[in-house]
Amino acid sequence: MSLIETIKNIPKAELHLHIEGSLTPELMWQLSEKHSIALPYNSVEEIADAYNFSNLQSFLDLYYAGAGVLIDEDDFYQLMWAYLSRCSDENIVHTEIMFDPQTHTERGVGFDVFMSGFLRAIEDAEREYCISSYLIMSFLRHLPESDAFETLAQAQPYAEKIHAIGLDSSELGHPPSKFQRVFRKVKEQGFKIVAHAGEEGPASYIWEAINLLGVDRIDHGVRCQEDPALMTYLKEKQIPLTVCPLSNLKLCVIDDMKQHNILSLLEEGLLVTVNSDDPTYFGGFLNDNFIALSHSLDMNKEHVKALAMNSFKASFLPQSKKQEYCNQISAML
């Protein structure tokens, strides 16, 4: 197989995907018409053009506006089903999917609506595509910690369906320390913990996520290279980094994909993975991210093999399943 064929055919897990960030212009337009919601666009093409934003905040403004078309259970089903169908096309056999309850509850859309839609699609995809899916509930860090406590309470009836709790949204000015108390409660309740850190924010935010929140995994984390002691710690403890290359390019963390540090982090022994973040907004799903790296960096099949294996090693799957998928990759390559 060629390198591109290897990327497309190798089994993979995706660990950093915001389901609201997989909303396509077509589905946004369709749902706006269904619910008679006025959008500031006159066509699908105009929505697609609006995806050309310049920074994290301008992206978030569009992201939250797009989420406004998600109203009833079937909307959330369609959103999740579209993503999981794409997973089937891309040989993603396991995915750990982030969702933002506060984006919906503040609009009067309750857990009973979006969780019902998500779970129905997840069950259908497991039956039809044999894809396993875990849900990661994320707190919006630009909102007060008190809102996160309220969201955690609202989620309790669905606790068994949620595998981990995370922290996302605007990083700068909202350090992990802002949420130290709520994550103490999250840990007491037995959830796995993830947090965005070290993408827009500094390497010190990664330390805070580790020391104050007790994370099991860091989302992004590419600025860890600014701190040699942090690099050593991440390597020794094998704390995973869920890296999102096209997101880093789109949000100007890097100016050119040739500057991306994911392979250097991999070669230095860090547990890095490839993910798509908000794929419809950032220009590509998981395979697109791998392919973009292959076009810009000196990537070979051993890199692809290691990154695919890392996606399972860094997952929250049982150890036996991790080993099973890694054995499949070894047999394929």
Contacts in CASP RR format, 6 or more apart in sequence:
PFRMAT RR
TARGET T0000
AUTHOR 0000-0000-0000
METHOD contacts of the structure
MODEL  1
MSLIETIKNIPKAELHLHIEGSLTPELMWQLSEKHSIALPYNSVEEIADA
YNFSNLQSFLDLYYAGAGVLIDEDDFYQLMWAYLSRCSDENIVHTEIMFD
PQTHTERGVGFDVFMSGFLRAIEDAEREYCISSYLIMSFLRHLPESDAFE
TLAQAQPYAEKIHAIGLDSSELGHPPSKFQRVFRKVKEQGFKIVAHAGEE
GPASYIWEAINLLGVDRIDHGVRCQEDPALMTYLKEKQIPLTVCPLSNLK
LCVIDDMKQHNILSLLEEGLLVTVNSDDPTYFGGFLNDNFIALSHSLDMN
KEHVKALAMNSFKASFLPQSKKQEYCNQISAML
1 9 0 8 1.000
3 294 0 8 1.000
3 299 0 8 1.000
3 300 0 8 1.000
3 301 0 8 1.000
3 304 0 8 1.000
4 291 0 8 1.000
4 294 0 8 1.000
6 301 0 8 1.000
6 304 0 8 1.000
6 333 0 8 1.000
7 287 0 8 1.000
7 290 0 8 1.000
7 291 0 8 1.000
7 294 0 8 1.000
7 304 0 8 1.000
8 90 0 8 1.000
8 91 0 8 1.000
8 287 0 8 1.000
9 91 0 8 1.000
9 332 0 8 1.000
10 91 0 8 1.000
10 304 0 8 1.000
10 305 0 8 1.000
10 308 0 8 1.000
10 329 0 8 1.000
10 332 0 8 1.000
10 333 0 8 1.000
11 91 0 8 1.000
11 93 0 8 1.000
11 308 0 8 1.000
11 325 0 8 1.000
11 328 0 8 1.000
11 329 0 8 1.000
11 332 0 8 1.000
12 90 0 8 1.000
12 91 0 8 1.000
12 92 0 8 1.000
12 93 0 8 1.000
12 286 0 8 1.000
12 308 0 8 1.000
12 311 0 8 1.000
13 92 0 8 1.000
13 93 0 8 1.000
13 94 0 8 1.000
13 95 0 8 1.000
13 96 0 8 1.000
13 273 0 8 1.000
13 311 0 8 1.000
13 312 0 8 1.000
13 314 0 8 1.000
13 315 0 8 1.000
13 317 0 8 1.000
13 325 0 8 1.000
14 87 0 8 1.000
14 92 0 8 1.000
14 94 0 8 1.000
14 95 0 8 1.000
14 96 0 8 1.000
14 275 0 8 1.000
14 276 0 8 1.000
14 286 0 8 1.000
14 311 0 8 1.000
15 95 0 8 1.000
15 96 0 8 1.000
15 217 0 8 1.000
15 240 0 8 1.000
15 242 0 8 1.000
15 273 0 8 1.000
15 275 0 8 1.000
15 311 0 8 1.000
15 314 0 8 1.000
15 315 0 8 1.000
16 96 0 8 1.000
16 98 0 8 1.000
16 219 0 8 1.000
16 220 0 8 1.000
16 242 0 8 1.000
16 243 0 8 1.000
16 244 0 8 1.000
16 273 0 8 1.000
16 275 0 8 1.000
16 276 0 8 1.000
16 277 0 8 1.000
17 83 0 8 1.000
17 95 0 8 1.000
17 96 0 8 1.000
17 97 0 8 1.000
17 98 0 8 1.000
17 275 0 8 1.000
17 276 0 8 1.000
17 277 0 8 1.000
17 279 0 8 1.000
18 98 0 8 1.000
18 99 0 8 1.000
18 100 0 8 1.000
18 138 0 8 1.000
18 168 0 8 1.000
18 277 0 8 1.000
18 278 0 8 1.000
19 79 0 8 1.000
19 80 0 8 1.000
19 83 0 8 1.000
19 97 0 8 1.000
19 98 0 8 1.000
19 99 0 8 1.000
19 118 0 8 1.000
20 63 0 8 1.000
20 66 0 8 1.000
20 67 0 8 1.000
20 70 0 8 1.000
20 79 0 8 1.000
20 99 0 8 1.000
20 100 0 8 1.000
20 103 0 8 1.000
20 278 0 8 1.000
21 63 0 8 1.000
21 277 0 8 1.000
21 278 0 8 1.000
21 279 0 8 1.000
21 280 0 8 1.000
21 281 0 8 1.000
22 79 0 8 1.000
22 82 0 8 1.000
22 83 0 8 1.000
22 86 0 8 1.000
22 278 0 8 1.000
22 279 0 8 1.000
22 280 0 8 1.000
23 66 0 8 1.000
23 67 0 8 1.000
23 69 0 8 1.000
23 70 0 8 1.000
23 79 0 8 1.000
23 280 0 8 1.000
24 82 0 8 1.000
24 280 0 8 1.000
25 44 0 8 1.000
25 45 0 8 1.000
25 47 0 8 1.000
25 48 0 8 1.000
25 51 0 8 1.000
25 280 0 8 1.000
26 44 0 8 1.000
27 78 0 8 1.000
27 79 0 8 1.000
27 82 0 8 1.000
28 39 0 8 1.000
28 47 0 8 1.000
28 66 0 8 1.000
28 69 0 8 1.000
29 39 0 8 1.000
29 41 0 8 1.000
29 43 0 8 1.000
29 44 0 8 1.000
29 47 0 8 1.000
31 37 0 8 1.000
31 69 0 8 1.000
31 70 0 8 1.000
31 71 0 8 1.000
31 75 0 8 1.000
31 78 0 8 1.000
32 38 0 8 1.000
32 39 0 8 1.000
32 69 0 8 1.000
34 75 0 8 1.000
35 69 0 8 1.000
35 71 0 8 1.000
37 68 0 8 1.000
37 69 0 8 1.000
39 47 0 8 1.000
39 65 0 8 1.000
39 69 0 8 1.000
40 65 0 8 1.000
41 47 0 8 1.000
41 50 0 8 1.000
50 62 0 8 1.000
51 62 0 8 1.000
51 280 0 8 1.000
51 281 0 8 1.000
51 283 0 8 1.000
53 59 0 8 1.000
53 61 0 8 1.000
53 62 0 8 1.000
53 250 0 8 1.000
53 281 0 8 1.000
54 252 0 8 1.000
55 251 0 8 1.000
55 252 0 8 1.000
56 170 0 8 1.000
56 171 0 8 1.000
56 200 0 8 1.000
56 251 0 8 1.000
57 170 0 8 1.000
59 250 0 8 1.000
59 251 0 8 1.000
59 278 0 8 1.000
59 281 0 8 1.000
60 169 0 8 1.000
60 170 0 8 1.000
62 281 0 8 1.000
63 278 0 8 1.000
63 281 0 8 1.000
64 103 0 8 1.000
67 100 0 8 1.000
67 103 0 8 1.000
67 104 0 8 1.000
68 107 0 8 1.000
69 75 0 8 1.000
70 76 0 8 1.000
70 79 0 8 1.000
70 104 0 8 1.000
70 109 0 8 1.000
70 114 0 8 1.000
71 109 0 8 1.000
72 113 0 8 1.000
73 113 0 8 1.000
73 114 0 8 1.000
73 116 0 8 1.000
73 117 0 8 1.000
73 120 0 8 1.000
74 117 0 8 1.000
76 113 0 8 1.000
76 114 0 8 1.000
76 116 0 8 1.000
76 117 0 8 1.000
76 118 0 8 1.000
76 121 0 8 1.000
77 117 0 8 1.000
77 118 0 8 1.000
77 120 0 8 1.000
77 121 0 8 1.000
78 121 0 8 1.000
79 121 0 8 1.000
80 97 0 8 1.000
80 117 0 8 1.000
80 118 0 8 1.000
80 121 0 8 1.000
80 122 0 8 1.000
80 125 0 8 1.000
81 121 0 8 1.000
81 124 0 8 1.000
81 125 0 8 1.000
83 95 0 8 1.000
83 97 0 8 1.000
84 95 0 8 1.000
84 121 0 8 1.000
84 122 0 8 1.000
84 124 0 8 1.000
84 125 0 8 1.000
84 129 0 8 1.000
84 131 0 8 1.000
84 133 0 8 1.000
85 125 0 8 1.000
85 129 0 8 1.000
86 92 0 8 1.000
86 285 0 8 1.000
87 93 0 8 1.000
87 95 0 8 1.000
87 125 0 8 1.000
87 129 0 8 1.000
87 131 0 8 1.000
88 125 0 8 1.000
88 128 0 8 1.000
88 129 0 8 1.000
88 131 0 8 1.000
90 285 0 8 1.000
90 286 0 8 1.000
90 287 0 8 1.000
92 131 0 8 1.000
92 286 0 8 1.000
93 130 0 8 1.000
93 131 0 8 1.000
93 132 0 8 1.000
93 325 0 8 1.000
94 131 0 8 1.000
94 132 0 8 1.000
94 133 0 8 1.000
94 134 0 8 1.000
94 312 0 8 1.000
94 315 0 8 1.000
94 317 0 8 1.000
94 321 0 8 1.000
94 325 0 8 1.000
95 131 0 8 1.000
95 132 0 8 1.000
95 133 0 8 1.000
95 134 0 8 1.000
96 133 0 8 1.000
96 134 0 8 1.000
96 135 0 8 1.000
96 136 0 8 1.000
96 163 0 8 1.000
96 164 0 8 1.000
96 315 0 8 1.000
96 316 0 8 1.000
97 118 0 8 1.000
97 133 0 8 1.000
97 134 0 8 1.000
97 135 0 8 1.000
97 136 0 8 1.000
98 136 0 8 1.000
98 137 0 8 1.000
98 138 0 8 1.000
98 166 0 8 1.000
98 168 0 8 1.000
99 114 0 8 1.000
99 118 0 8 1.000
99 135 0 8 1.000
99 136 0 8 1.000
99 137 0 8 1.000
99 138 0 8 1.000
100 138 0 8 1.000
100 140 0 8 1.000
100 168 0 8 1.000
100 169 0 8 1.000
101 110 0 8 1.000
101 111 0 8 1.000
101 114 0 8 1.000
101 137 0 8 1.000
101 151 0 8 1.000
101 154 0 8 1.000
101 155 0 8 1.000
102 139 0 8 1.000
102 140 0 8 1.000
102 143 0 8 1.000
102 147 0 8 1.000
102 151 0 8 1.000
103 140 0 8 1.000
104 110 0 8 1.000
104 113 0 8 1.000
104 114 0 8 1.000
105 111 0 8 1.000
105 151 0 8 1.000
105 154 0 8 1.000
110 154 0 8 1.000
111 154 0 8 1.000
111 155 0 8 1.000
111 157 0 8 1.000
111 158 0 8 1.000
115 158 0 8 1.000
115 161 0 8 1.000
118 135 0 8 1.000
119 161 0 8 1.000
122 133 0 8 1.000
122 135 0 8 1.000
125 131 0 8 1.000
125 133 0 8 1.000
126 132 0 8 1.000
126 133 0 8 1.000
132 317 0 8 1.000
132 321 0 8 1.000
134 163 0 8 1.000
134 164 0 8 1.000
134 316 0 8 1.000
135 161 0 8 1.000
135 162 0 8 1.000
135 163 0 8 1.000
136 162 0 8 1.000
136 163 0 8 1.000
136 164 0 8 1.000
136 165 0 8 1.000
136 166 0 8 1.000
136 194 0 8 1.000
137 151 0 8 1.000
137 155 0 8 1.000
137 162 0 8 1.000
137 164 0 8 1.000
137 165 0 8 1.000
137 166 0 8 1.000
138 165 0 8 1.000
138 166 0 8 1.000
138 167 0 8 1.000
138 168 0 8 1.000
138 169 0 8 1.000
139 147 0 8 1.000
139 148 0 8 1.000
139 151 0 8 1.000
139 165 0 8 1.000
139 166 0 8 1.000
139 167 0 8 1.000
139 168 0 8 1.000
139 179 0 8 1.000
139 182 0 8 1.000
140 147 0 8 1.000
140 148 0 8 1.000
140 168 0 8 1.000
140 169 0 8 1.000
141 167 0 8 1.000
141 168 0 8 1.000
141 169 0 8 1.000
141 170 0 8 1.000
141 171 0 8 1.000
141 174 0 8 1.000
141 178 0 8 1.000
141 179 0 8 1.000
141 196 0 8 1.000
142 169 0 8 1.000
142 170 0 8 1.000
142 174 0 8 1.000
143 169 0 8 1.000
145 178 0 8 1.000
145 179 0 8 1.000
145 181 0 8 1.000
145 182 0 8 1.000
148 179 0 8 1.000
148 182 0 8 1.000
149 181 0 8 1.000
149 182 0 8 1.000
149 185 0 8 1.000
152 165 0 8 1.000
152 182 0 8 1.000
152 185 0 8 1.000
152 186 0 8 1.000
152 189 0 8 1.000
155 162 0 8 1.000
159 189 0 8 1.000
159 191 0 8 1.000
162 191 0 8 1.000
163 191 0 8 1.000
163 192 0 8 1.000
163 316 0 8 1.000
164 191 0 8 1.000
164 192 0 8 1.000
164 193 0 8 1.000
164 194 0 8 1.000
164 216 0 8 1.000
164 316 0 8 1.000
165 183 0 8 1.000
165 186 0 8 1.000
165 191 0 8 1.000
165 192 0 8 1.000
165 193 0 8 1.000
165 194 0 8 1.000
166 193 0 8 1.000
166 194 0 8 1.000
166 195 0 8 1.000
166 196 0 8 1.000
166 219 0 8 1.000
167 176 0 8 1.000
167 179 0 8 1.000
167 183 0 8 1.000
167 194 0 8 1.000
167 195 0 8 1.000
167 196 0 8 1.000
167 209 0 8 1.000
167 213 0 8 1.000
168 196 0 8 1.000
168 219 0 8 1.000
169 196 0 8 1.000
170 200 0 8 1.000
171 196 0 8 1.000
171 197 0 8 1.000
171 198 0 8 1.000
171 199 0 8 1.000
171 200 0 8 1.000
171 201 0 8 1.000
171 205 0 8 1.000
172 200 0 8 1.000
172 201 0 8 1.000
175 204 0 8 1.000
175 205 0 8 1.000
175 208 0 8 1.000
176 195 0 8 1.000
176 197 0 8 1.000
176 205 0 8 1.000
176 208 0 8 1.000
176 209 0 8 1.000
176 212 0 8 1.000
176 213 0 8 1.000
177 208 0 8 1.000
177 212 0 8 1.000
179 213 0 8 1.000
180 212 0 8 1.000
180 213 0 8 1.000
183 193 0 8 1.000
183 212 0 8 1.000
183 213 0 8 1.000
183 214 0 8 1.000
186 193 0 8 1.000
187 193 0 8 1.000
187 214 0 8 1.000
192 216 0 8 1.000
192 217 0 8 1.000
192 316 0 8 1.000
193 213 0 8 1.000
193 214 0 8 1.000
193 215 0 8 1.000
193 216 0 8 1.000
193 217 0 8 1.000
194 215 0 8 1.000
194 216 0 8 1.000
194 217 0 8 1.000
194 218 0 8 1.000
194 219 0 8 1.000
194 242 0 8 1.000
195 209 0 8 1.000
195 213 0 8 1.000
195 215 0 8 1.000
195 218 0 8 1.000
195 219 0 8 1.000
196 219 0 8 1.000
196 220 0 8 1.000
197 205 0 8 1.000
197 206 0 8 1.000
197 208 0 8 1.000
197 209 0 8 1.000
197 215 0 8 1.000
197 218 0 8 1.000
197 219 0 8 1.000
197 220 0 8 1.000
197 221 0 8 1.000
198 205 0 8 1.000
198 206 0 8 1.000
198 218 0 8 1.000
198 220 0 8 1.000
198 221 0 8 1.000
198 222 0 8 1.000
198 223 0 8 1.000
198 224 0 8 1.000
199 219 0 8 1.000
199 220 0 8 1.000
199 221 0 8 1.000
199 222 0 8 1.000
199 223 0 8 1.000
199 247 0 8 1.000
199 248 0 8 1.000
199 251 0 8 1.000
199 253 0 8 1.000
200 251 0 8 1.000
200 253 0 8 1.000
201 223 0 8 1.000
202 223 0 8 1.000
202 226 0 8 1.000
203 223 0 8 1.000
203 224 0 8 1.000
203 225 0 8 1.000
203 226 0 8 1.000
203 227 0 8 1.000
203 230 0 8 1.000
204 227 0 8 1.000
206 218 0 8 1.000
206 221 0 8 1.000
206 223 0 8 1.000
206 224 0 8 1.000
206 227 0 8 1.000
206 230 0 8 1.000
206 234 0 8 1.000
207 227 0 8 1.000
207 230 0 8 1.000
209 215 0 8 1.000
209 218 0 8 1.000
210 218 0 8 1.000
210 233 0 8 1.000
210 239 0 8 1.000
215 239 0 8 1.000
216 239 0 8 1.000
216 240 0 8 1.000
216 316 0 8 1.000
217 239 0 8 1.000
217 240 0 8 1.000
217 241 0 8 1.000
217 242 0 8 1.000
217 314 0 8 1.000
218 224 0 8 1.000
218 234 0 8 1.000
218 239 0 8 1.000
218 240 0 8 1.000
218 241 0 8 1.000
218 242 0 8 1.000
219 241 0 8 1.000
219 242 0 8 1.000
220 241 0 8 1.000
220 242 0 8 1.000
220 243 0 8 1.000
220 244 0 8 1.000
220 247 0 8 1.000
220 248 0 8 1.000
221 241 0 8 1.000
221 243 0 8 1.000
222 241 0 8 1.000
222 243 0 8 1.000
222 248 0 8 1.000
222 253 0 8 1.000
222 260 0 8 1.000
222 261 0 8 1.000
222 262 0 8 1.000
222 265 0 8 1.000
223 253 0 8 1.000
224 230 0 8 1.000
224 231 0 8 1.000
224 234 0 8 1.000
224 241 0 8 1.000
224 265 0 8 1.000
224 270 0 8 1.000
225 231 0 8 1.000
225 261 0 8 1.000
225 264 0 8 1.000
225 265 0 8 1.000
231 268 0 8 1.000
231 270 0 8 1.000
233 239 0 8 1.000
234 241 0 8 1.000
234 270 0 8 1.000
234 271 0 8 1.000
235 268 0 8 1.000
235 269 0 8 1.000
235 270 0 8 1.000
238 271 0 8 1.000
239 271 0 8 1.000
240 271 0 8 1.000
240 272 0 8 1.000
240 273 0 8 1.000
240 310 0 8 1.000
240 313 0 8 1.000
240 314 0 8 1.000
241 265 0 8 1.000
241 270 0 8 1.000
241 271 0 8 1.000
241 272 0 8 1.000
241 273 0 8 1.000
242 273 0 8 1.000
242 275 0 8 1.000
242 314 0 8 1.000
243 262 0 8 1.000
243 265 0 8 1.000
243 272 0 8 1.000
243 273 0 8 1.000
243 274 0 8 1.000
243 275 0 8 1.000
244 274 0 8 1.000
244 275 0 8 1.000
244 276 0 8 1.000
244 277 0 8 1.000
244 282 0 8 1.000
244 289 0 8 1.000
245 257 0 8 1.000
245 260 0 8 1.000
245 262 0 8 1.000
245 274 0 8 1.000
245 289 0 8 1.000
245 292 0 8 1.000
245 293 0 8 1.000
246 276 0 8 1.000
246 277 0 8 1.000
246 279 0 8 1.000
246 282 0 8 1.000
246 283 0 8 1.000
246 284 0 8 1.000
246 288 0 8 1.000
246 289 0 8 1.000
246 292 0 8 1.000
247 253 0 8 1.000
247 276 0 8 1.000
247 277 0 8 1.000
247 278 0 8 1.000
247 282 0 8 1.000
248 254 0 8 1.000
248 260 0 8 1.000
249 256 0 8 1.000
249 257 0 8 1.000
249 260 0 8 1.000
249 282 0 8 1.000
249 292 0 8 1.000
250 281 0 8 1.000
250 282 0 8 1.000
250 283 0 8 1.000
251 282 0 8 1.000
254 260 0 8 1.000
256 296 0 8 1.000
257 292 0 8 1.000
257 293 0 8 1.000
257 295 0 8 1.000
257 296 0 8 1.000
257 297 0 8 1.000
258 296 0 8 1.000
258 297 0 8 1.000
260 293 0 8 1.000
260 296 0 8 1.000
260 297 0 8 1.000
262 272 0 8 1.000
262 274 0 8 1.000
262 293 0 8 1.000
262 297 0 8 1.000
262 307 0 8 1.000
263 293 0 8 1.000
263 297 0 8 1.000
263 298 0 8 1.000
263 299 0 8 1.000
263 303 0 8 1.000
265 272 0 8 1.000
266 272 0 8 1.000
266 303 0 8 1.000
266 306 0 8 1.000
266 307 0 8 1.000
266 310 0 8 1.000
271 310 0 8 1.000
271 313 0 8 1.000
271 314 0 8 1.000
272 307 0 8 1.000
272 310 0 8 1.000
273 307 0 8 1.000
273 310 0 8 1.000
273 311 0 8 1.000
273 314 0 8 1.000
274 286 0 8 1.000
274 289 0 8 1.000
274 290 0 8 1.000
274 293 0 8 1.000
274 307 0 8 1.000
274 311 0 8 1.000
275 286 0 8 1.000
275 289 0 8 1.000
276 282 0 8 1.000
276 284 0 8 1.000
276 285 0 8 1.000
276 286 0 8 1.000
276 288 0 8 1.000
276 289 0 8 1.000
279 285 0 8 1.000
279 286 0 8 1.000
279 288 0 8 1.000
290 304 0 8 1.000
290 307 0 8 1.000
293 299 0 8 1.000
294 304 0 8 1.000
301 333 0 8 1.000
305 329 0 8 1.000
305 330 0 8 1.000
305 333 0 8 1.000
308 329 0 8 1.000
309 325 0 8 1.000
309 326 0 8 1.000
309 329 0 8 1.000
312 321 0 8 1.000
312 322 0 8 1.000
312 325 0 8 1.000
312 326 0 8 1.000
313 322 0 8 1.000
313 326 0 8 1.000
315 322 0 8 1.000
317 325 0 8 1.000
END
